[in-house]
Amino acid sequence: MYGLYDKEGMLRFVDADKDACIAYAELFELGSTNYCLIDLASDTKKVTAANLGQNLGGNNN
């Protein structure tokens, strides 16, 4: 899965095909210096929410 971000960091397009992302950029005349193509498949690590209750210490001053 690839994500195409513009130079402002806004996600513009997501697709499984890298060439489709590049075609999207060309369609809207985004030059290669105006976008960033990121392989999102390599970032599939699950994020687990922290249980803040376990990390809070009792401090009543």
KAJO-V586993 format. One record per pair of residues at least 12 apart in sequence whose ideal C-beta (glycine too) atoms are under 7 Angstrom apart, sorted by sequence separation. I is the first residue (numbers start at 1). J is the second residue. D is the distance in whole Angstrom. If there is no record, write none. Layout:
I J D
I J D
//
This chain:
1 14 6
2 15 6
1 16 6
2 18 5
21 37 6
4 21 4
2 21 5
18 37 7
4 24 6
4 25 6
6 30 7
7 34 5
6 34 6
7 35 7
6 35 6
5 35 6
4 35 6
5 36 5
4 37 6
5 38 7
2 37 6
3 38 5
2 38 7
2 39 6
3 40 5
2 40 6
1 40 4
1 41 5
//
